[in-house]
Amino acid sequence: MPRDLAPADYPGCPVTVTEAVADGAVLRAPRWGLWDVVGAAIGALVIGTAAGSALFLLNAPTILVVLVGTTLPWLALAGWPLIATSRRGNGPRIDLGLRLTWSDTGWGVMTGFAGLLLAGIAALITRLFDPEVTSAAGDAAAELQESSGRLAIVIFALMIMVGAPIVEELFFRGLFFSALRKRGVGAVLTIIITGVVFAGFHFEPTRFLILLPTGILLGWVRWRTGSTGAAMVAHGVVNAPGAIVLLVGVPVVSP
């Protein structure tokens, strides 16, 4: 059988696949894979670049630059995994491991706190070499606090704590992780690859070593539980402190 037509219950498949098989479901071999990962990533970059250029040329207000410029690329990053698995697989719930049990939630919370600890240590080390290191999200939050109303700040905080974890995990620990495992890539290498690409895809070179431990841990919890939902919870926990600081009105200083 060709590698791109691997059986539905390939080694390392999400727990939702094994649960569906155990329940007697007849699954088809998924025909999505790494090309869909590449397509979704390129689509997000193209949409983000086009949106950013248009907003700049129109001299759009900060609120539109931040909110629209951030969310439009999500159409590809999250939308394509949903479309690809729906049309050429068994649907996103099964193929992407969209399960969230109490156990998944517990593992996600614990992993999120571990991510905060490691990211904090990595940030301290990074600042030894670059005391002025900033984050794109922190800069955007600071701009919103200076120029926009309370509603815009609440929306952006929810994007940080809820939207980004869902969208990014659908892509990285959902489609990308599963596509690598379906191609026969081992668990450890899959965790490393998705973690490195996750850190690099933020396009913040000075924060690469801060984002990398988080990416590795998110891959680990996806492997440990077989659930992308657990990775979403962990990601949300990691992003929560920044969102809470923004919500309570504390002036943002980019981490």
C-alpha positions as CSV (number, residue, x, y, z in Angstrom):
1,M,0.0,0.0,0.0
2,P,1.4,3.4,-0.9
3,R,2.6,5.5,2.1
4,D,0.1,8.3,1.3
5,L,-2.7,5.7,1.5
6,A,-1.8,4.5,5.0
7,P,-4.5,2.6,6.8
8,A,-6.8,4.7,9.0
9,D,-5.4,3.2,12.2
10,Y,-1.7,3.9,11.4
11,P,0.9,3.7,14.2
12,G,0.7,6.9,16.2
13,C,-2.8,7.9,15.0
14,P,-4.9,10.0,17.4
15,V,-6.8,8.2,20.2
16,T,-10.0,9.2,18.5
17,V,-9.1,6.8,15.6
18,T,-8.6,3.9,17.9
19,E,-11.7,4.7,19.8
20,A,-13.8,4.8,16.6
21,V,-12.3,1.5,15.5
22,A,-13.1,-0.1,18.9
23,D,-16.7,1.2,18.6
24,G,-17.0,-0.7,15.3
25,A,-16.7,2.2,12.9
26,V,-15.4,1.5,9.4
27,L,-12.8,4.2,8.6
28,R,-11.3,5.0,5.3
29,A,-7.6,5.5,4.7
30,P,-7.0,9.3,5.0
31,R,-5.7,10.9,1.7
32,W,-4.5,14.1,3.4
33,G,-0.9,14.5,4.3
34,L,2.2,16.7,4.3
35,W,1.2,18.5,1.1
36,D,-1.8,19.7,2.9
37,V,0.5,20.9,5.7
38,V,2.6,22.9,3.2
39,G,-0.5,24.3,1.5
40,A,-2.0,25.5,4.8
41,A,1.2,27.1,5.9
42,I,1.7,28.9,2.5
43,G,-1.9,29.9,2.5
44,A,-1.6,31.5,5.9
45,L,1.6,33.3,4.9
46,V,0.0,34.6,1.6
47,I,-3.2,35.8,3.3
48,G,-1.2,37.4,6.2
49,T,1.1,39.2,3.8
50,A,-1.8,40.4,1.6
51,A,-3.9,41.5,4.5
52,G,-0.9,43.3,6.1
53,S,-0.1,45.1,2.9
54,A,-3.7,46.2,2.3
55,L,-4.1,47.5,5.8
56,F,-0.8,49.4,5.6
57,L,-1.8,51.0,2.2
58,L,-5.2,51.9,3.6
59,N,-3.6,53.4,6.7
60,A,-6.0,51.3,8.8
61,P,-6.4,52.0,12.5
62,T,-4.5,49.9,15.0
63,I,-7.5,47.8,16.0
64,L,-8.0,46.6,12.4
65,V,-4.3,46.0,11.8
66,V,-4.1,43.8,15.0
67,L,-7.4,42.0,14.9
68,V,-7.9,41.5,11.2
69,G,-4.2,41.0,10.4
70,T,-4.0,38.3,13.1
71,T,-7.2,36.4,12.3
72,L,-7.3,36.3,8.5
73,P,-4.3,33.9,8.3
74,W,-6.3,31.6,10.6
75,L,-8.6,30.9,7.7
76,A,-5.9,28.8,6.1
77,L,-4.1,27.6,9.2
78,A,-7.2,26.1,10.8
79,G,-9.6,26.0,7.9
80,W,-7.5,23.8,5.6
81,P,-7.0,21.0,8.2
82,L,-10.8,21.0,8.7
83,I,-11.5,20.9,5.0
84,A,-8.8,18.3,4.1
85,T,-9.9,15.8,6.8
86,S,-13.6,16.3,6.0
87,R,-13.2,15.7,2.2
88,R,-10.3,13.2,2.2
89,G,-10.5,11.5,5.5
90,N,-12.8,10.6,8.4
91,G,-13.5,14.2,9.5
92,P,-11.5,16.5,11.8
93,R,-12.8,15.0,15.1
94,I,-11.4,11.6,14.3
95,D,-8.4,12.4,12.1
96,L,-7.2,15.3,14.1
97,G,-7.7,13.9,17.6
98,L,-10.3,16.4,18.7
99,R,-11.2,14.9,22.0
100,L,-11.2,16.5,25.5
101,T,-11.8,14.3,28.5
102,W,-11.2,15.2,32.1
103,S,-7.9,13.3,31.8
104,D,-6.9,15.2,28.7
105,T,-7.7,18.5,30.5
106,G,-5.6,17.5,33.5
107,W,-2.6,16.5,31.3
108,G,-3.1,19.8,29.4
109,V,-3.1,22.0,32.5
110,M,0.0,20.3,33.9
111,T,1.8,20.5,30.6
112,G,0.8,24.2,30.3
113,F,2.3,25.0,33.7
114,A,5.5,23.1,32.8
115,G,5.6,25.1,29.6
116,L,5.3,28.4,31.5
117,L,8.2,27.3,33.7
118,L,10.5,26.3,30.9
119,A,9.6,29.4,28.8
120,G,10.4,31.6,31.8
121,I,13.8,30.0,32.2
122,A,14.4,30.3,28.4
123,A,13.4,34.0,28.5
124,L,15.8,34.7,31.3
125,I,18.6,33.0,29.3
126,T,17.6,34.9,26.2
127,R,17.7,38.2,28.0
128,L,21.3,37.6,28.9
129,F,22.2,38.0,25.3
130,D,19.4,40.3,24.2
131,P,18.0,42.5,27.0
132,E,15.6,44.2,24.6
133,V,13.8,41.1,23.4
134,T,10.1,41.7,22.6
135,S,7.2,39.7,21.3
136,A,4.8,40.6,18.5
137,A,1.8,39.8,20.6
138,G,3.1,42.0,23.4
139,D,3.8,44.9,21.0
140,A,0.3,44.6,19.6
141,A,-1.2,44.5,23.0
142,A,0.6,47.6,24.0
143,E,-0.6,49.4,20.9
144,L,-4.2,48.4,21.6
145,Q,-4.0,49.7,25.2
146,E,-2.8,53.1,23.9
147,S,-5.2,53.5,21.0
148,S,-8.3,51.3,21.4
149,G,-11.3,50.8,23.6
150,R,-12.0,48.1,26.2
151,L,-13.9,45.8,23.7
152,A,-10.9,45.6,21.4
153,I,-8.7,44.6,24.3
154,V,-11.1,41.9,25.5
155,I,-11.3,40.5,21.9
156,F,-7.5,40.4,21.6
157,A,-7.1,38.8,25.0
158,L,-9.6,36.1,24.0
159,M,-7.7,35.6,20.7
160,I,-4.5,35.1,22.7
161,M,-5.9,32.7,25.3
162,V,-8.5,30.8,23.2
163,G,-8.3,31.5,19.5
164,A,-4.6,31.1,19.0
165,P,-4.3,27.8,20.9
166,I,-7.2,26.3,19.0
167,V,-6.0,27.4,15.6
168,E,-2.3,26.6,16.0
169,E,-3.0,23.2,17.6
170,L,-5.3,22.2,14.8
171,F,-2.5,22.8,12.4
172,F,0.7,21.8,14.4
173,R,-0.5,19.0,16.7
174,G,-3.5,18.1,14.6
175,L,-2.7,18.0,10.9
176,F,1.1,18.3,10.9
177,F,1.7,15.9,13.8
178,S,-0.7,13.3,12.3
179,A,0.7,13.7,8.8
180,L,4.2,13.0,10.0
181,R,3.1,9.9,12.0
182,K,1.1,8.7,9.0
183,R,4.2,8.9,6.9
184,G,6.0,6.6,9.4
185,V,8.0,9.3,11.3
186,G,8.7,8.2,14.8
187,A,7.2,9.8,17.9
188,V,10.3,11.5,19.2
189,L,11.3,13.0,15.8
190,T,7.7,14.1,15.2
191,I,7.6,15.9,18.5
192,I,10.9,17.6,17.7
193,I,10.0,18.6,14.1
194,T,6.6,20.0,15.0
195,G,8.2,21.9,18.0
196,V,10.9,23.4,15.9
197,V,8.6,24.5,13.1
198,F,6.1,25.8,15.7
199,A,8.8,28.0,17.2
200,G,10.1,29.2,13.8
201,F,6.6,29.8,12.3
202,H,6.1,32.7,14.7
203,F,8.9,34.6,12.8
204,E,10.4,36.1,15.9
205,P,14.0,34.9,15.8
206,T,14.9,36.4,19.2
207,R,12.2,34.4,20.8
208,F,12.9,31.1,19.1
209,L,14.5,29.5,22.2
210,I,11.6,30.8,24.3
211,L,9.0,29.2,22.0
212,L,10.8,25.9,21.4
213,P,10.3,24.3,24.9
214,T,6.6,25.1,24.6
215,G,6.4,23.5,21.2
216,I,8.2,20.4,22.4
217,L,5.9,20.0,25.4
218,L,2.8,20.5,23.2
219,G,3.9,17.7,21.0
220,W,4.7,15.6,24.0
221,V,1.2,16.0,25.5
222,R,-0.3,15.2,22.1
223,W,1.7,12.0,22.0
224,R,1.0,11.1,25.7
225,T,-2.8,11.5,25.4
226,G,-3.3,11.0,21.7
227,S,-5.5,14.1,22.0
228,T,-5.1,17.4,20.2
229,G,-7.6,18.8,22.7
230,A,-5.0,18.3,25.5
231,A,-2.5,20.3,23.5
232,M,-5.1,23.1,23.1
233,V,-5.6,23.3,26.8
234,A,-1.8,23.3,27.5
235,H,-1.3,26.1,24.9
236,G,-4.1,28.1,26.4
237,V,-2.5,27.8,29.9
238,V,0.8,29.0,28.5
239,N,-0.9,32.0,26.8
240,A,-3.2,32.8,29.8
241,P,-0.9,35.0,31.8
242,G,-0.4,37.5,29.0
243,A,-4.1,37.6,28.3
244,I,-5.0,38.1,31.9
245,V,-2.5,40.9,32.3
246,L,-4.1,42.6,29.3
247,L,-7.7,42.1,30.6
248,V,-7.0,43.6,34.1
249,G,-5.5,46.6,32.5
250,V,-1.9,46.3,33.6
251,P,0.4,48.2,31.1
252,V,1.9,45.6,28.8
253,V,5.7,45.3,28.5
254,S,6.6,42.9,25.8
255,P,8.2,39.7,27.3
